[in-house]
Amino acid sequence: MRRFKFFTDLTKEEQWLNEMARRGYHLMYRSLGYRFKKGEPKNTIYKIDYRKFKRKADFMDYEMMFEDSGWSRLPCPRRNGHHYFERIDERATEDIFSDQQSKAARYKRISDLYLTQFYISIPLIFIFYIVDMLPTNFNPVNWYLTPGLWDMEGELFWAAFLFETPFALMRGLAVYFIILTILLCGFYGLRAKKHYEKEAA
């Protein structure tokens, strides 16, 4: 079963995953949504960390450290920074963090990354404005550049229309997509900063 949800609060995400396990849905993979396997209800404990690794050896040491402590890292892409752990040894502690400061630090790493991307990307919006790439009105008709397209009829029109539509969508929506991505980076970074300040207090 695959589920799509968006969290900015990692603690709430952990609670949701734990509740899913108690209902018999166990997290198998996390990438473009959550993939669960149906099984027996269990009081599984999931924990989430966020950190990037420049060297594969550092990541392997990180993963091994948790395995030695009774936690198994789920097979999620390591490059996106989110690491999902499942407690596999009942003798292990109920948290992967040794203190509140180290737990709060995961939000600091998220905030630093996304706010840096946001601040670096802000000039792009001004560049779009300077070169007149910001759309002043949302008119998809203007995305089509085939001469005389709207005067064509019948099969000739549909052939030309369907051929150009993918290019028109990319041409018309690309700027909106870039701006939306920049704004989401800022939103996610600010939310993570708020959570960090709350947990580190």
Phi and psi in degrees as GROMACS dihedral restraints (atoms count N, CA, C in turn):
[ dihedral_restraints ]
;  ai    aj    ak    al  type     phi  dphi    fc
    3     4     5     6     1  -114.9    20    10
    4     5     6     7     1   135.7    20    10
    6     7     8     9     1  -127.6    20    10
    7     8     9    10     1   145.5    20    10
    9    10    11    12     1  -118.0    20    10
   10    11    12    13     1   118.8    20    10
   12    13    14    15     1  -144.0    20    10
   13    14    15    16     1   158.7    20    10
   15    16    17    18     1  -127.2    20    10
   16    17    18    19     1   126.7    20    10
   18    19    20    21     1  -124.1    20    10
   19    20    21    22     1   142.5    20    10
   21    22    23    24     1  -110.6    20    10
   22    23    24    25     1   -13.3    20    10
   24    25    26    27     1  -105.1    20    10
   25    26    27    28     1   109.0    20    10
   27    28    29    30     1   -66.8    20    10
   28    29    30    31     1   -31.5    20    10
   30    31    32    33     1   -65.1    20    10
   31    32    33    34     1   -42.9    20    10
   33    34    35    36     1   -66.3    20    10
   34    35    36    37     1   -34.8    20    10
   36    37    38    39     1   -64.8    20    10
   37    38    39    40     1   -42.6    20    10
   39    40    41    42     1   -60.8    20    10
   40    41    42    43     1   -44.1    20    10
   42    43    44    45     1   -62.4    20    10
   43    44    45    46     1   -39.2    20    10
   45    46    47    48     1   -65.3    20    10
   46    47    48    49     1   -42.4    20    10
   48    49    50    51     1   -65.3    20    10
   49    50    51    52     1   -39.5    20    10
   51    52    53    54     1   -63.8    20    10
   52    53    54    55     1   -40.0    20    10
   54    55    56    57     1   -66.8    20    10
   55    56    57    58     1   -39.4    20    10
   57    58    59    60     1   -61.1    20    10
   58    59    60    61     1   -39.6    20    10
   60    61    62    63     1   -65.1    20    10
   61    62    63    64     1   -37.9    20    10
   63    64    65    66     1   -66.9    20    10
   64    65    66    67     1   -21.4    20    10
   66    67    68    69     1   -91.9    20    10
   67    68    69    70     1    -0.4    20    10
   69    70    71    72     1    96.9    20    10
   70    71    72    73     1    11.4    20    10
   72    73    74    75     1  -111.7    20    10
   73    74    75    76     1   112.6    20    10
   75    76    77    78     1  -107.6    20    10
   76    77    78    79     1   129.2    20    10
   78    79    80    81     1   -64.2    20    10
   79    80    81    82     1   128.0    20    10
   81    82    83    84     1  -109.6    20    10
   82    83    84    85     1   -34.3    20    10
   84    85    86    87     1  -159.2    20    10
   85    86    87    88     1   145.3    20    10
   87    88    89    90     1  -131.2    20    10
   88    89    90    91     1   105.3    20    10
   90    91    92    93     1  -169.2    20    10
   91    92    93    94     1   120.2    20    10
   93    94    95    96     1    53.8    20    10
   94    95    96    97     1    48.5    20    10
   96    97    98    99     1   115.3    20    10
   97    98    99   100     1   176.2    20    10
   99   100   101   102     1  -107.6    20    10
  100   101   102   103     1   129.5    20    10
  102   103   104   105     1  -108.1    20    10
  103   104   105   106     1   121.9    20    10
  105   106   107   108     1  -112.5    20    10
  106   107   108   109     1   153.3    20    10
  108   109   110   111     1  -114.7    20    10
  109   110   111   112     1   130.2    20    10
  111   112   113   114     1   -76.0    20    10
  112   113   114   115     1   133.2    20    10
  114   115   116   117     1  -158.3    20    10
  115   116   117   118     1  -158.9    20    10
  117   118   119   120     1   -76.3    20    10
  118   119   120   121     1   140.5    20    10
  120   121   122   123     1   -58.3    20    10
  121   122   123   124     1   135.0    20    10
  123   124   125   126     1  -141.4    20    10
  124   125   126   127     1   152.3    20    10
  126   127   128   129     1   -88.0    20    10
  127   128   129   130     1    60.7    20    10
  129   130   131   132     1   -73.7    20    10
  130   131   132   133     1   145.9    20    10
  132   133   134   135     1  -113.0    20    10
  133   134   135   136     1   121.4    20    10
  135   136   137   138     1  -108.9    20    10
  136   137   138   139     1   142.2    20    10
  138   139   140   141     1  -134.2    20    10
  139   140   141   142     1   152.3    20    10
  141   142   143   144     1  -125.9    20    10
  142   143   144   145     1   134.3    20    10
  144   145   146   147     1  -123.0    20    10
  145   146   147   148     1   161.1    20    10
  147   148   149   150     1  -135.5    20    10
  148   149   150   151     1   119.8    20    10
  150   151   152   153     1  -165.4    20    10
  151   152   153   154     1   149.9    20    10
  153   154   155   156     1  -104.1    20    10
  154   155   156   157     1   149.7    20    10
  156   157   158   159     1  -126.6    20    10
  157   158   159   160     1   129.5    20    10
  159   160   161   162     1   -83.1    20    10
  160   161   162   163     1   -29.2    20    10
  162   163   164   165     1  -117.7    20    10
  163   164   165   166     1   136.8    20    10
  165   166   167   168     1   -62.6    20    10
  166   167   168   169     1   -33.8    20    10
  168   169   170   171     1   -62.6    20    10
  169   170   171   172     1   -37.5    20    10
  171   172   173   174     1   -65.6    20    10
  172   173   174   175     1   -39.5    20    10
  174   175   176   177     1   -65.4    20    10
  175   176   177   178     1   -41.7    20    10
  177   178   179   180     1   -62.5    20    10
  178   179   180   181     1   -40.4    20    10
  180   181   182   183     1   -64.6    20    10
  181   182   183   184     1   -39.7    20    10
  183   184   185   186     1   -61.6    20    10
  184   185   186   187     1   -47.8    20    10
  186   187   188   189     1   -64.5    20    10
  187   188   189   190     1   -41.6    20    10
  189   190   191   192     1   -65.8    20    10
  190   191   192   193     1   -37.0    20    10
  192   193   194   195     1   -58.7    20    10
  193   194   195   196     1   -41.9    20    10
  195   196   197   198     1   -73.0    20    10
  196   197   198   199     1   -37.0    20    10
  198   199   200   201     1   -61.1    20    10
  199   200   201   202     1   -40.2    20    10
  201   202   203   204     1   -67.0    20    10
  202   203   204   205     1   -20.7    20    10
  204   205   206   207     1   -97.3    20    10
  205   206   207   208     1     4.6    20    10
  207   208   209   210     1    93.8    20    10
  208   209   210   211     1    17.9    20    10
  210   211   212   213     1  -122.1    20    10
  211   212   213   214     1   138.6    20    10
  213   214   215   216     1  -112.0    20    10
  214   215   216   217     1   127.8    20    10
  216   217   218   219     1   -79.6    20    10
  217   218   219   220     1   128.1    20    10
  219   220   221   222     1   -73.8    20    10
  220   221   222   223     1   151.1    20    10
  222   223   224   225     1   -74.5    20    10
  223   224   225   226     1    73.3    20    10
  225   226   227   228     1  -108.7    20    10
  226   227   228   229     1   152.2    20    10
  228   229   230   231     1   -56.1    20    10
  229   230   231   232     1   124.9    20    10
  231   232   233   234     1   -78.1    20    10
  232   233   234   235     1   -20.3    20    10
  234   235   236   237     1   -72.3    20    10
  235   236   237   238     1   -22.5    20    10
  237   238   239   240     1   -82.0    20    10
  238   239   240   241     1    -5.7    20    10
  240   241   242   243     1    92.5    20    10
  241   242   243   244     1   -20.7    20    10
  243   244   245   246     1   -86.0    20    10
  244   245   246   247     1   128.3    20    10
  246   247   248   249     1  -123.9    20    10
  247   248   249   250     1   124.7    20    10
  249   250   251   252     1  -107.7    20    10
  250   251   252   253     1   128.0    20    10
  252   253   254   255     1  -120.2    20    10
  253   254   255   256     1   143.6    20    10
  255   256   257   258     1  -120.2    20    10
  256   257   258   259     1   131.4    20    10
  258   259   260   261     1   -73.7    20    10
  259   260   261   262     1   123.0    20    10
  261   262   263   264     1  -112.5    20    10
  262   263   264   265     1    -4.9    20    10
  264   265   266   267     1  -126.2    20    10
  265   266   267   268     1   117.8    20    10
  267   268   269   270     1   -64.2    20    10
  268   269   270   271     1   -17.5    20    10
  270   271   272   273     1   -80.0    20    10
  271   272   273   274     1   -11.8    20    10
  273   274   275   276     1   -71.8    20    10
  274   275   276   277     1   157.3    20    10
  276   277   278   279     1   -64.6    20    10
  277   278   279   280     1   161.4    20    10
  279   280   281   282     1   -83.7    20    10
  280   281   282   283     1     2.5    20    10
  282   283   284   285     1  -141.0    20    10
  283   284   285   286     1   151.6    20    10
  285   286   287   288     1   -88.7    20    10
  286   287   288   289     1    -6.2    20    10
  288   289   290   291     1  -104.6    20    10
  289   290   291   292     1   141.5    20    10
  291   292   293   294     1   -81.2    20    10
  292   293   294   295     1   -25.1    20    10
  294   295   296   297     1  -154.9    20    10
  295   296   297   298     1   174.2    20    10
  297   298   299   300     1   -66.9    20    10
  298   299   300   301     1   -34.4    20    10
  300   301   302   303     1   -65.5    20    10
  301   302   303   304     1   -42.8    20    10
  303   304   305   306     1   -68.9    20    10
  304   305   306   307     1   -30.8    20    10
  306   307   308   309     1   -69.4    20    10
  307   308   309   310     1   -40.9    20    10
  309   310   311   312     1   -68.9    20    10
  310   311   312   313     1   -26.9    20    10
  312   313   314   315     1   -62.7    20    10
  313   314   315   316     1   -24.7    20    10
  315   316   317   318     1   -63.2    20    10
  316   317   318   319     1   -36.7    20    10
  318   319   320   321     1   -68.3    20    10
  319   320   321   322     1   -34.3    20    10
  321   322   323   324     1   -63.1    20    10
  322   323   324   325     1   -41.8    20    10
  324   325   326   327     1   -66.0    20    10
  325   326   327   328     1   -39.8    20    10
  327   328   329   330     1   -64.6    20    10
  328   329   330   331     1   -47.5    20    10
  330   331   332   333     1   -59.9    20    10
  331   332   333   334     1   -46.6    20    10
  333   334   335   336     1   -59.8    20    10
  334   335   336   337     1   -42.9    20    10
  336   337   338   339     1   -66.6    20    10
  337   338   339   340     1   -52.2    20    10
  339   340   341   342     1   -74.9    20    10
  340   341   342   343     1   -33.7    20    10
  342   343   344   345     1   -71.1    20    10
  343   344   345   346     1   -33.9    20    10
  345   346   347   348     1   -63.0    20    10
  346   347   348   349     1   -45.4    20    10
  348   349   350   351     1   -61.7    20    10
  349   350   351   352     1   -38.0    20    10
  351   352   353   354     1   -64.9    20    10
  352   353   354   355     1   -49.3    20    10
  354   355   356   357     1   -65.1    20    10
  355   356   357   358     1   -37.1    20    10
  357   358   359   360     1   -68.2    20    10
  358   359   360   361     1   -32.6    20    10
  360   361   362   363     1   -85.8    20    10
  361   362   363   364     1   -19.5    20    10
  363   364   365   366     1   -52.1    20    10
  364   365   366   367     1   -43.0    20    10
  366   367   368   369     1   -56.7    20    10
  367   368   369   370     1   -23.6    20    10
  369   370   371   372     1   -60.4    20    10
  370   371   372   373     1   -37.9    20    10
  372   373   374   375     1   -64.0    20    10
  373   374   375   376     1   -39.9    20    10
  375   376   377   378     1   -68.5    20    10
  376   377   378   379     1   -35.0    20    10
  378   379   380   381     1   -64.8    20    10
  379   380   381   382     1   -43.2    20    10
  381   382   383   384     1   -58.8    20    10
  382   383   384   385     1   -38.3    20    10
  384   385   386   387     1   -68.8    20    10
  385   386   387   388     1   -42.8    20    10
  387   388   389   390     1   -64.3    20    10
  388   389   390   391     1   -41.8    20    10
  390   391   392   393     1   -89.9    20    10
  391   392   393   394     1    11.0    20    10
  393   394   395   396     1    61.8    20    10
  394   395   396   397     1    42.7    20    10
  396   397   398   399     1   -99.6    20    10
  397   398   399   400     1    -9.4    20    10
  399   400   401   402     1   -77.8    20    10
  400   401   402   403     1   120.9    20    10
  402   403   404   405     1   -65.0    20    10
  403   404   405   406     1   132.1    20    10
  405   406   407   408     1   -87.5    20    10
  406   407   408   409     1   -22.3    20    10
  408   409   410   411     1  -148.9    20    10
  409   410   411   412     1   148.8    20    10
  411   412   413   414     1   -88.8    20    10
  412   413   414   415     1    92.3    20    10
  414   415   416   417     1  -129.1    20    10
  415   416   417   418     1    93.9    20    10
  417   418   419   420     1   -58.0    20    10
  418   419   420   421     1   -23.1    20    10
  420   421   422   423     1   -58.3    20    10
  421   422   423   424     1   -36.2    20    10
  423   424   425   426     1   -73.2    20    10
  424   425   426   427     1    -9.7    20    10
  426   427   428   429     1   -76.8    20    10
  427   428   429   430     1   -18.4    20    10
  429   430   431   432     1   -92.0    20    10
  430   431   432   433     1   126.8    20    10
  432   433   434   435     1  -111.2    20    10
  433   434   435   436     1    -0.9    20    10
  435   436   437   438     1   -64.2    20    10
  436   437   438   439     1   121.0    20    10
  438   439   440   441     1   -59.1    20    10
  439   440   441   442     1   130.9    20    10
  441   442   443   444     1    71.5    20    10
  442   443   444   445     1    14.1    20    10
  444   445   446   447     1   -56.0    20    10
  445   446   447   448     1   -45.4    20    10
  447   448   449   450     1   -78.9    20    10
  448   449   450   451     1    -4.1    20    10
  450   451   452   453     1   -98.3    20    10
  451   452   453   454     1    -9.0    20    10
  453   454   455   456     1   -73.6    20    10
  454   455   456   457     1   162.1    20    10
  456   457   458   459     1  -136.8    20    10
  457   458   459   460     1   159.9    20    10
  459   460   461   462     1    60.8    20    10
  460   461   462   463     1  -142.7    20    10
  462   463   464   465     1   -63.2    20    10
  463   464   465   466     1   -34.3    20    10
  465   466   467   468     1   -61.4    20    10
  466   467   468   469     1   -42.3    20    10
  468   469   470   471     1   -64.1    20    10
  469   470   471   472     1   -49.0    20    10
  471   472   473   474     1   -65.3    20    10
  472   473   474   475     1   -35.8    20    10
  474   475   476   477     1   -64.7    20    10
  475   476   477   478     1   -45.7    20    10
  477   478   479   480     1   -69.6    20    10
  478   479   480   481     1   -39.8    20    10
  480   481   482   483     1   -64.0    20    10
  481   482   483   484     1   -49.4    20    10
  483   484   485   486     1   -68.0    20    10
  484   485   486   487     1   -32.7    20    10
  486   487   488   489     1   -66.8    20    10
  487   488   489   490     1   -41.1    20    10
  489   490   491   492     1   -87.0    20    10
  490   491   492   493     1   -18.9    20    10
  492   493   494   495     1   -53.0    20    10
  493   494   495   496     1   -47.4    20    10
  495   496   497   498     1   -58.7    20    10
  496   497   498   499     1   -39.5    20    10
  498   499   500   501     1   -70.4    20    10
  499   500   501   502     1   -36.3    20    10
  501   502   503   504     1   -64.9    20    10
  502   503   504   505     1   -41.0    20    10
  504   505   506   507     1   -64.1    20    10
  505   506   507   508     1   -44.2    20    10
  507   508   509   510     1   -63.1    20    10
  508   509   510   511     1   -40.7    20    10
  510   511   512   513     1   -66.5    20    10
  511   512   513   514     1   -41.2    20    10
  513   514   515   516     1   -83.4    20    10
  514   515   516   517     1   -31.0    20    10
  516   517   518   519     1  -100.4    20    10
  517   518   519   520     1    -9.8    20    10
  519   520   521   522     1   -58.4    20    10
  520   521   522   523     1   -46.6    20    10
  522   523   524   525     1   -65.1    20    10
  523   524   525   526     1   -41.9    20    10
  525   526   527   528     1   -61.0    20    10
  526   527   528   529     1   -41.6    20    10
  528   529   530   531     1   -63.9    20    10
  529   530   531   532     1   -43.9    20    10
  531   532   533   534     1   -63.3    20    10
  532   533   534   535     1   -45.0    20    10
  534   535   536   537     1   -64.2    20    10
  535   536   537   538     1   -42.5    20    10
  537   538   539   540     1   -61.8    20    10
  538   539   540   541     1   -41.5    20    10
  540   541   542   543     1   -62.1    20    10
  541   542   543   544     1   -42.8    20    10
  543   544   545   546     1   -61.6    20    10
  544   545   546   547     1   -45.3    20    10
  546   547   548   549     1   -66.0    20    10
  547   548   549   550     1   -37.5    20    10
  549   550   551   552     1   -65.6    20    10
  550   551   552   553     1   -37.2    20    10
  552   553   554   555     1   -59.8    20    10
  553   554   555   556     1   -45.0    20    10
  555   556   557   558     1   -63.9    20    10
  556   557   558   559     1   -43.7    20    10
  558   559   560   561     1   -62.1    20    10
  559   560   561   562     1   -49.3    20    10
  561   562   563   564     1   -64.6    20    10
  562   563   564   565     1   -40.3    20    10
  564   565   566   567     1   -64.7    20    10
  565   566   567   568     1   -41.4    20    10
  567   568   569   570     1   -68.6    20    10
  568   569   570   571     1   -37.9    20    10
  570   571   572   573     1   -64.1    20    10
  571   572   573   574     1   -42.3    20    10
  573   574   575   576     1   -65.0    20    10
  574   575   576   577     1   -38.3    20    10
  576   577   578   579     1   -63.3    20    10
  577   578   579   580     1   -40.3    20    10
  579   580   581   582     1   -63.5    20    10
  580   581   582   583     1   -43.6    20    10
  582   583   584   585     1   -64.6    20    10
  583   584   585   586     1   -38.0    20    10
  585   586   587   588     1   -63.2    20    10
  586   587   588   589     1   -47.6    20    10
  588   589   590   591     1   -62.1    20    10
  589   590   591   592     1   -35.3    20    10
  591   592   593   594     1   -70.0    20    10
  592   593   594   595     1   -44.6    20    10
  594   595   596   597     1   -79.2    20    10
  595   596   597   598     1   -26.1    20    10
  597   598   599   600     1   -84.3    20    10
  598   599   600   601     1   -11.9    20    10
